[in-house]
Amino acid sequence: MMPSHAIAGEETGGDPEHLTQTARHQAQVDPLAALRAPGDPPWDVYLTGTVFLDIVFTGLDTAPVRGTESWARGMGSSPGGVANMAAALARLGLRTSLAAAFGDDHYGEYCWDALARGEGIDLTPSRTVPGWHSPVTVSMAYEGERTMISHGHEPPPEEPAPDCPPPARAAVASLTPGRRAPWIAQAARKGTRIFADVGWDDTGAWDLAGLADLEHCEAFLPNAEEAMRYTGSTCPKAAAHALAEHVPVAVVTLGAEGAYAVDRRTGETAEVPAIAVEALDPTGAGDVFVAGFVTGTLAGWPLADRLALAGLTAALSVQEFGGSLSAPGWSEIGAWWRRVQSLDTQNPAALRRYAFLAPLIPTHLDRPWPLRRAVPTIGFGRNA
């Protein structure tokens, strides 16, 4: 998806109706249309974090070998880091607001432009930092795996998140062991529903009490290894039940086996198997899963349907290269749905699992599946 070439850093934010015209055009669907009412928060989801420029090399047959030069058959560039999550949310039709610091180099301008103009994401809480170089990640995808090298300078001392996060239905946070993020409590006090994931605990402590902001969260979505380490469980499902004692909804992703979730408030549990696909690049799949779950939750869907959408969007994303580039929208979901319905060998029970999507899928699109996105790059002129 080639972003428009507006001047990066130009004022673009503040008006959700203006910005979300772009997002709705790309998403084709507003999953919250039936729920919207006067007086609602202007944004569906708020998030904050670091934006990287991702440069992805594709078409590598094997991992690079020391002392040799490898040529990749393809290359793409796109905003990465927290931008993966922001793009995934926007493409599913949610009005998304992002607070991040952007460098004033060409990389930062490109990322700002791609997110604000290309994806319709509100960057009003974001800022451009003079003299700060954009963080960069180079990712090499091969054999369904990836190897990444990142570079970045220390971010500016000011927090990219504003003291008062904008009103939003939900926020997505990445919890850091042993450290609180004040904006999470501030947002929760305003009624924002917090959805959280967590990264690998490099300290090795795996102390659940160290995730202090978990007390403000609506849902916690770790992977199986993280969940078991934090709870001391030997089974991912047991870990999900243990986590549900600390957060209303616990979701544990099980990789190729799907996902399992527990809702403490209702006593409901759900398990949805993964969709079998040929994985080209797993970059950003976890972010896309969270975006799908947030979308289904805000739409008021049953727990199993939320898991199903999350798993489907993640499965579609790993069939494409890159992070934010691979996040699917409703046109991709619709193309997949029409494709699987056309297969005589498809299990009818499996089809019924995703029948809840039928009312949302655009009927006026006739596009092949799987879809291959155009891959943007940096350096072409405005009239290219």
BAVEX-637290 format. One line per field, with one value per residue (C-alpha): residue number from 1; x negated, y negated, z negated. Coordinates in nm, 4 decimals, always signed. Layout:
<atoms>
num = (NUM|...)
px = (X|...)
py = (Y|...)
pz = (Z|...)
</atoms>
This chain:
<atoms>
num = (1|2|3|4|5|6|7|8|9|10|11|12|13|14|15|16|17|18|19|20|21|22|23|24|25|26|27|28|29|30|31|32|33|34|35|36|37|38|39|40|41|42|43|44|45|46|47|48|49|50|51|52|53|54|55|56|57|58|59|60|61|62|63|64|65|66|67|68|69|70|71|72|73|74|75|76|77|78|79|80|81|82|83|84|85|86|87|88|89|90|91|92|93|94|95|96|97|98|99|100|101|102|103|104|105|106|107|108|109|110|111|112|113|114|115|116|117|118|119|120|121|122|123|124|125|126|127|128|129|130|131|132|133|134|135|136|137|138|139|140|141|142|143|144|145|146|147|148|149|150|151|152|153|154|155|156|157|158|159|160|161|162|163|164|165|166|167|168|169|170|171|172|173|174|175|176|177|178|179|180|181|182|183|184|185|186|187|188|189|190|191|192|193|194|195|196|197|198|199|200|201|202|203|204|205|206|207|208|209|210|211|212|213|214|215|216|217|218|219|220|221|222|223|224|225|226|227|228|229|230|231|232|233|234|235|236|237|238|239|240|241|242|243|244|245|246|247|248|249|250|251|252|253|254|255|256|257|258|259|260|261|262|263|264|265|266|267|268|269|270|271|272|273|274|275|276|277|278|279|280|281|282|283|284|285|286|287|288|289|290|291|292|293|294|295|296|297|298|299|300|301|302|303|304|305|306|307|308|309|310|311|312|313|314|315|316|317|318|319|320|321|322|323|324|325|326|327|328|329|330|331|332|333|334|335|336|337|338|339|340|341|342|343|344|345|346|347|348|349|350|351|352|353|354|355|356|357|358|359|360|361|362|363|364|365|366|367|368|369|370|371|372|373|374|375|376|377|378|379|380|381|382|383|384)
px = (+0.0000|-0.1795|-0.1259|-0.0575|-0.3484|-0.2245|-0.4934|-0.5778|-0.5302|-0.2612|+0.0352|+0.2738|+0.4409|+0.7132|+1.0228|+1.1298|+1.3881|+1.1283|+0.8631|+1.0934|+1.2260|+0.8897|+0.9003|+1.2572|+1.1738|+0.8949|+1.0736|+1.3999|+1.5835|+1.6602|+1.7037|+1.8375|+2.0914|+2.3935|+2.2499|+2.1480|+2.3460|+2.3123|+2.0785|+1.8565|+1.4799|+1.3270|+1.0872|+1.1469|+0.7901|+0.4932|+0.1387|-0.2126|-0.5624|-0.8630|-0.8293|-1.1090|-1.1797|-1.1683|-1.3711|-1.2806|-1.4892|-1.2924|-1.3619|-1.6549|-1.6848|-1.8927|-2.0326|-2.3245|-2.6596|-2.9504|-3.2105|-2.9857|-2.7550|-2.3892|-2.1531|-1.7843|-1.5278|-1.3046|-1.3113|-1.0454|-1.0384|-0.7618|-0.7016|-0.7625|-0.7690|-0.4461|-0.3400|-0.2708|+0.0077|+0.1376|+0.1648|+0.3335|+0.5983|+0.6606|+0.6960|+0.9654|+1.1626|+1.0842|+1.0187|+0.6607|+0.4513|+0.0753|-0.1702|-0.5300|-0.8505|-0.9636|-1.3094|-1.3406|-1.5382|-1.3948|-1.3125|-1.1018|-0.9252|-0.8486|-0.7079|-0.4949|-0.3556|-0.2856|-0.0950|+0.0941|+0.1738|+0.1439|+0.3266|+0.5406|+0.3853|+0.4139|+0.0675|+0.1809|+0.0180|-0.3051|-0.5944|-0.8979|-1.2253|-1.4925|-1.8291|-1.7077|-1.7749|-1.4949|-1.5520|-1.5987|-1.5455|-1.6728|-1.4846|-1.5907|-1.3107|-1.3879|-1.2427|-0.9421|-1.1679|-1.3410|-1.6651|-1.6669|-1.9313|-1.8268|-2.0015|-1.8852|-2.0033|-1.8658|-1.5187|-1.4623|-1.4167|-1.0530|-0.8012|-0.6288|-0.2987|-0.1196|-0.0397|+0.3294|+0.3980|+0.6825|+1.0242|+1.0553|+1.2642|+0.9507|+0.5736|+0.3044|+0.0040|-0.3141|-0.3922|-0.7485|-0.8537|-0.9328|-0.8157|-0.4831|-0.3689|-0.1657|+0.0473|+0.2035|+0.3597|+0.4646|+0.6405|+0.8067|+0.9478|+1.1168|+1.2906|+1.0505|+1.0263|+0.6614|+0.5365|+0.1809|-0.0916|-0.4430|-0.7880|-1.0503|-1.1739|-1.5488|-1.5971|-1.4783|-1.2638|-0.9271|-0.7541|-0.3882|-0.3849|-0.6402|-0.3731|-0.2137|+0.0011|+0.1795|+0.4254|+0.5585|+0.6011|+0.9132|+0.7213|+0.3704|+0.2419|-0.0966|-0.2222|-0.2308|-0.5932|-0.5509|-0.2257|-0.3753|-0.6867|-0.4854|-0.2512|-0.4848|-0.2427|-0.3457|-0.0370|+0.0700|+0.4382|+0.3594|+0.1513|+0.4492|+0.6697|+0.3980|+0.3639|+0.7410|+0.7072|+0.5193|+0.6996|+1.0597|+0.9685|+0.6567|+0.5644|+0.2729|+0.1512|+0.0413|-0.1411|-0.0470|+0.2134|+0.4236|+0.5229|+0.7037|+0.8883|+1.0591|+1.3122|+1.3194|+1.6299|+1.8514|+1.6688|+1.6483|+1.3545|+1.2803|+1.0282|+0.9854|+0.7387|+0.4920|+0.5509|+0.2989|+0.1061|-0.2337|-0.4194|-0.6575|-0.7392|-0.6050|-0.7014|-0.4130|-0.1827|-0.1460|-0.0473|+0.2103|+0.3550|+0.4009|+0.5592|+0.8114|+0.8987|+0.9417|+1.1694|+1.3933|+1.4066|+1.5079|+1.7717|+1.9174|+1.8590|+1.8528|+1.5124|+1.4692|+1.5483|+1.2921|+1.0300|+1.1302|+1.0896|+0.7577|+0.6243|+0.7451|+0.5886|+0.2599|+0.2662|+0.3238|+0.0402|-0.2291|-0.1638|-0.3046|-0.6465|-0.6994|-0.5244|-0.2811|-0.2864|-0.1397|+0.1523|+0.4721|+0.7800|+1.1377|+1.0711|+0.8130|+1.0473|+1.3236|+1.0972|+0.9989|+1.3633|+1.4746|+1.1781|+1.2345|+1.6075|+1.5276|+1.3240|+1.5163|+1.2789|+1.3472|+1.4863|+1.8407|+1.7915|+1.4765|+1.6645|+1.9381|+1.6730|+1.6177|+1.9760|+2.0051|+1.7846|+2.0269|+2.2297|+1.9091|+1.7318|+1.7560|+1.9598|+1.8595|+1.4950|+1.3775|+1.0123|+0.8000|+0.6598|+0.3926|+0.3316|-0.0116|-0.0540|-0.2600|-0.5708|-0.6622|-1.0158|-1.1867|-1.3374|-1.0947|-0.9876|-0.6366|-0.5481|-0.6967)
py = (+0.0000|-0.3092|-0.6063|-0.9483|-1.1876|-1.4717|-1.6688|-1.4630|-1.6441|-1.8683|-1.9189|-1.6258|-1.5514|-1.6545|-1.5781|-1.2143|-1.2475|-1.3836|-1.1276|-0.8305|-0.8988|-0.7628|-0.4730|-0.3764|-0.3988|-0.1460|+0.0697|+0.0786|+0.1629|-0.0103|+0.2792|+0.0411|-0.1370|+0.0018|-0.1078|-0.4643|-0.7406|-1.1123|-1.1740|-0.8729|-0.9200|-1.0574|-0.7623|-0.3894|-0.3012|-0.4943|-0.3623|-0.4870|-0.3543|-0.3720|-0.3880|-0.2203|-0.2310|+0.1350|+0.2443|+0.6023|+0.8181|+1.1009|+1.3836|+1.5246|+1.9006|+1.9460|+1.7474|+1.5189|+1.6966|+1.5340|+1.3897|+1.3998|+1.1605|+1.2566|+1.1012|+1.0691|+1.0976|+0.8373|+0.5482|+0.3359|+0.0559|-0.0532|-0.1975|+0.0652|+0.0980|-0.0364|-0.1276|+0.2419|+0.2356|-0.1048|-0.0014|+0.3281|+0.1456|-0.1195|+0.1358|+0.3141|-0.0101|-0.1414|-0.5116|-0.5005|-0.7644|-0.7232|-0.9099|-0.8627|-1.0536|-1.0879|-1.1859|-1.4882|-1.2874|-1.1499|-0.8194|-0.9987|-1.2041|-0.8903|-0.7075|-1.0061|-1.0395|-0.6657|-0.6528|-0.9834|-0.9991|-0.6362|-0.4761|-0.7602|-0.7369|-1.0412|-1.1697|-1.4740|-1.3398|-1.2668|-1.5034|-1.5506|-1.5741|-1.7968|-1.6286|-1.2806|-0.9993|-0.7499|-0.3997|-0.1444|+0.2320|+0.4484|+0.7778|+1.0760|+1.3241|+1.6827|+2.0301|+1.8827|+1.7214|+1.3870|+1.2380|+0.8739|+0.6112|+0.2800|-0.0507|-0.3568|-0.6422|-0.7079|-0.8577|-1.2139|-1.2450|-1.3526|-1.0703|-1.0417|-0.9714|-1.2904|-1.3508|-1.3243|-1.0568|-1.1482|-0.9944|-0.6542|-0.3415|-0.1300|-0.1514|+0.1025|+0.1135|+0.3167|+0.3827|+0.3503|+0.5648|+0.3538|+0.0256|-0.1563|-0.3711|-0.6563|-0.7058|-0.3598|-0.4468|-0.7883|-0.6325|-0.3638|-0.6263|-0.7885|-0.4624|-0.3496|+0.0299|+0.1369|+0.4340|+0.5378|+0.7662|+0.8110|+0.8760|+1.1236|+1.0655|+1.0217|+1.0135|+1.3724|+1.2864|+1.3558|+1.1989|+1.1288|+0.8744|+0.6768|+0.6104|+0.3471|+0.1933|+0.5249|+0.4058|+0.1480|+0.3912|+0.5344|+0.8105|+0.9570|+1.1383|+1.3125|+1.6062|+1.9552|+1.9423|+1.6047|+1.7108|+2.0300|+1.8547|+1.5808|+1.8287|+2.1232|+2.3448|+2.6331|+2.6060|+2.2978|+2.3467|+2.3692|+2.0542|+1.8733|+1.9644|+1.8508|+1.5166|+1.4683|+1.4295|+1.1046|+0.9648|+1.0004|+1.1608|+1.3728|+1.4776|+1.7134|+1.7536|+2.1070|+2.0539|+2.3200|+2.4577|+2.1405|+1.9567|+2.0131|+1.7509|+1.7212|+1.4543|+1.4333|+1.2142|+1.4570|+1.7831|+1.8361|+2.0127|+2.0426|+2.2208|+2.1635|+2.3629|+2.1907|+2.1637|+2.3654|+2.1318|+2.1113|+1.8669|+1.6374|+1.3854|+1.3813|+1.0149|+0.8300|+1.1338|+1.0870|+0.7221|+0.8201|+1.0840|+0.8243|+0.5811|+0.8445|+0.9271|+0.5592|+0.5098|+0.8012|+0.6939|+0.3361|+0.4729|+0.6783|+1.0217|+1.3519|+1.4609|+1.7382|+1.5013|+1.2528|+1.5272|+1.6422|+1.2960|+1.2460|+1.5800|+1.5242|+1.1807|+1.3124|+1.6048|+1.3726|+1.1462|+1.4164|+1.4829|+1.1386|+0.9898|+0.7095|+0.5808|+0.2973|+0.3955|+0.7369|+0.6282|+0.7357|+0.5231|+0.6271|+0.6722|+0.9405|+1.1020|+1.1011|+1.2504|+1.5296|+1.5964|+1.6277|+1.8487|+2.1021|+2.1185|+2.2168|+2.5243|+2.8511|+3.0059|+2.7449|+2.8770|+2.7339|+2.7120|+2.5070|+2.2718|+2.2216|+2.1085|+1.7957|+1.7399|+1.4471|+1.2461|+1.2705|+0.9528|+0.7471|+0.8616|+0.6243|+0.7814|+0.5383|+0.6451|+0.9130|+0.9646|+1.2804|+1.4574|+1.4701|+1.1005|+0.9541|+0.5956|+0.3463|+0.2858|-0.0806|-0.2090|-0.5386|-0.7725|-0.8102|-1.1617|-1.2942|-1.2297|-0.8812)
pz = (+0.0000|+0.1210|-0.1122|+0.0309|+0.0426|-0.1762|-0.3536|-0.6598|-0.9856|-0.8403|-1.0744|-1.0216|-1.3510|-1.5864|-1.3788|-1.4068|-1.1319|-0.8878|-0.9742|-0.9875|-0.6403|-0.5255|-0.7704|-0.6772|-0.3066|-0.3539|-0.6092|-0.4088|-0.7334|-1.0620|-1.3082|-1.5738|-1.3517|-1.5386|-1.8733|-1.7957|-1.9661|-2.0387|-2.3279|-2.2558|-2.2945|-1.9743|-1.9467|-1.9648|-2.0621|-2.1995|-2.2144|-2.2665|-2.2067|-1.9766|-1.5992|-1.4028|-1.0341|-0.9309|-0.6306|-0.5370|-0.3038|-0.1463|+0.0925|-0.1044|-0.0657|-0.3805|-0.6691|-0.5836|-0.6115|-0.7911|-0.5559|-0.2498|-0.0693|-0.0248|+0.2270|+0.1430|+0.4218|+0.2572|+0.0123|-0.1506|-0.4027|-0.6382|-0.9846|-1.2543|-1.6316|-1.7810|-1.4254|-1.3620|-1.6207|-1.5128|-1.1477|-1.2379|-1.4437|-1.1771|-0.8976|-1.0995|-1.1040|-1.4517|-1.5047|-1.6275|-1.8057|-1.8547|-2.0767|-1.9647|-1.9087|-1.5467|-1.4271|-1.2017|-0.9458|-0.6207|-0.7912|-1.0504|-0.7841|-0.5861|-0.8902|-0.9915|-0.6416|-0.6042|-0.9329|-0.9178|-0.5466|-0.4475|-0.7409|-0.8774|-1.2250|-1.4532|-1.5436|-1.7400|-2.0622|-1.8707|-1.8124|-1.5920|-1.7850|-1.6266|-1.5873|-1.6876|-1.4437|-1.3816|-1.5201|-1.2417|-1.2276|-0.9421|-0.9206|-0.7091|-0.6421|-0.5405|-0.5994|-0.7794|-1.0403|-1.0745|-1.1974|-1.3026|-1.3671|-1.5250|-1.5823|-1.7684|-1.9874|-2.3339|-2.2998|-2.4178|-2.7937|-2.7729|-2.7637|-2.4263|-2.6053|-2.7091|-3.0747|-2.9914|-2.7278|-2.4931|-2.5698|-2.4009|-2.4302|-2.4712|-2.4944|-2.4162|-2.6486|-2.6654|-3.0311|-3.1578|-3.4562|-3.7608|-3.6134|-3.6017|-3.3115|-3.4677|-3.1581|-3.2012|-3.5372|-3.4038|-3.1067|-3.3162|-3.5537|-3.2539|-3.1679|-2.8963|-2.8733|-2.8853|-2.6816|-2.7629|-2.6387|-2.7705|-2.6328|-2.7412|-3.0980|-3.0513|-3.4299|-3.4564|-3.7611|-3.5973|-3.8960|-3.8267|-4.1075|-3.9064|-3.6416|-3.8633|-3.5892|-3.5415|-3.8065|-3.5588|-3.2690|-3.1126|-2.9343|-2.9359|-2.6252|-2.6758|-2.4745|-2.6247|-2.7390|-2.9057|-3.0736|-3.2155|-3.3437|-3.5162|-3.6837|-3.7417|-3.5490|-3.3268|-3.1059|-2.9057|-2.9919|-3.3621|-3.3230|-3.1673|-3.4639|-3.7058|-3.5237|-3.5357|-3.9124|-3.8417|-3.5353|-3.4126|-3.0788|-3.0226|-2.6689|-2.6062|-2.2494|-2.1642|-1.8361|-1.5812|-1.8233|-1.8358|-2.1523|-2.4816|-2.6881|-3.0254|-3.1228|-3.5034|-3.5118|-3.3220|-3.3921|-3.0162|-2.8507|-2.4806|-2.2634|-1.8911|-1.6795|-1.4521|-1.0787|-0.8790|-0.6484|-0.4830|-0.7073|-0.5218|-0.7946|-1.1551|-1.2112|-1.3755|-1.4032|-1.7786|-1.7298|-1.4677|-1.7040|-1.9785|-1.7313|-1.6257|-1.9854|-2.0754|-1.7736|-1.8670|-2.2303|-2.1515|-1.9133|-2.1994|-2.0443|-2.2362|-2.3638|-2.1051|-1.8174|-1.9462|-1.9515|-1.6039|-1.4497|-1.6284|-1.5085|-1.1534|-1.1192|-1.2612|-1.0156|-0.7228|-0.8372|-0.8414|-0.4724|-0.3938|-0.4599|-0.7078|-1.0189|-0.9453|-0.5761|-0.6555|-0.8751|-0.6952|-0.6398|-0.5700|-0.1995|-0.2817|-0.5332|-0.2723|-0.0062|-0.2455|-0.3385|+0.0226|+0.1021|-0.1765|-0.1005|+0.2559|+0.1548|+0.1704|-0.0814|-0.3481|-0.6775|-0.7223|-1.0995|-1.0502|-0.8186|-1.0762|-1.3243|-1.1110|-0.9938|-1.2370|-0.9982|-0.7057|-0.7877|-0.8078|-0.4939|-0.1950|+0.0844|+0.3587|+0.3699|+0.6106|+0.5382|+0.5558|+0.2511|+0.1249|+0.1793|+0.2404|+0.1288|+0.3219|+0.1132|+0.0624|+0.0475|-0.0219|+0.2323|+0.5200|+0.6046|+0.5634|+0.9257|+0.9442)
</atoms>
